[in-house]
Amino acid sequence: MAWEGGRGARRIHPIVILSAELQPRALSLEPFVPFDPRAPRRASPRRVSGGWLDIRGPAGSRREALLEGLTRIGGAGCEIVLVGAGDDQLHVWNRPPRAVFLGRGPRPLAGGQPFDERALRPGDAFEWAGHAFVYGGEAAHGDVATLEELPLASAPSVDGPDARLILRLRAGLACDLGLVDGATAKRWREAVQAGNYDADACARELLARPLGTEGEQRLLERSGSLLRDFLMAPLLSGAAAARRKLRESSRGLMAFLLTQGLALVIFTLLILAALLVLRGQGKSIDALLDRLLPG
């Protein structure tokens, strides 16, 4: 503050010193979004694991850091996006370091050999989707047998009645495909017969054992075929189904008549051809017919 003396009251002149840290900054105002309790909750960001992948592809070379737990490589929505990956994904875990392929397209290659799951050690190289990868980080330990299941960073959290619905549907599909433990399924069949059936408890116990990569893929394919069956169900029941069956039976009858007519024509032509051959040789079948049909 600077004080100015003189006759009368003293006046105060403030002296403002702005440092570089106190310079005014532009405020970034984000639009207000109302709260929606049904919207999926955003997963908390995960820290970097310390591992990395050196990636070389058509767009050049780069180094991508791997996240703690799981890092997904693939199309849009994955942590590491690759052009040309399509709907397939390559999951890289850091505990223990492993690469797991999920998809129907060409599998990744390591040393020219395709693989679905492979342990990773520093310096390991593999190829996939037109890109070459070199892993850098900690080595996989042989005494670690299972992967740590961590939630996906972008996976929506499902709770409430939706979680119960999904759990029951997954358990039913897994039971239909024979992916559940036989003893557990038998015990719950006996519970149904005894009237002690609890759908939620049954689903939890049937899905207690991990289904694995192949099991999850079969589950996905089965759900798609069931959706198709449910979608076409109106065409397979009621009046529409009766008309459809009538059309199919009509087509079947016409096909049967055409087949029999064609066989009759062919048989007649063969007989005529045989008669023409005998006539050309100067032979007659009249005597043969007299012996076959006496009188």
Stockholm file with secondary structure:
# STOCKHOLM 1.0

chainA/1-295         MAWEGGRGARRIHPIVILSAELQPRALSLEPFVPFDPRAPRRASPRRVSGGWLDIRGPAGSRREALLEGLTRIGGAGCEIVLVGAGDDQLHVWNRPPRAVFLGRGPRPLAGGQPFDERALRPGDAFEWAGHAFVYGGEAAHGDVATLEELPLASAPSVDGPDARLILRLRAGLACDLGLVDGATAKRWREAVQAGNYDADACARELLARPLGTEGEQRLLERSGSLLRDFLMAPLLSGAAAARRKLRESSRGLMAFLLTQGLALVIFTLLILAALLVLRGQGKSIDALLDRLLPG
#=GR chainA/1-295 SS CEEECSSSSCEEECCCCCCGGGSCCCCCCCCCCCCCTTSCCCCCCCCEEEEEEEEEETTEEEEEEEESSEEEEESTTSSEECTTCTTCEEEEEETTEEEEEESSSCCCEETTEECSEEECCTTCEEEETTEEEEEESCCCCTTCCSCCCCCCTTCCCCCTHHHHHHHHHHHHHHHHTTCSCHHHHHHHHHHHHHTCCCHHHHHHHHTSSCCHHHHHHHHHHHHHHHHHHHHHGGGGSHHHHHHHHHHHHHHHHHHHHHHHHHHHHHHHHHHHHHHHHHHHTTCCSHHHHHHHSCC
#=GC SS_cons         CEEECSSSSCEEECCCCCCGGGSCCCCCCCCCCCCCTTSCCCCCCCCEEEEEEEEEETTEEEEEEEESSEEEEESTTSSEECTTCTTCEEEEEETTEEEEEESSSCCCEETTEECSEEECCTTCEEEETTEEEEEESCCCCTTCCSCCCCCCTTCCCCCTHHHHHHHHHHHHHHHHTTCSCHHHHHHHHHHHHHTCCCHHHHHHHHTSSCCHHHHHHHHHHHHHHHHHHHHHGGGGSHHHHHHHHHHHHHHHHHHHHHHHHHHHHHHHHHHHHHHHHHHHTTCCSHHHHHHHSCC
//
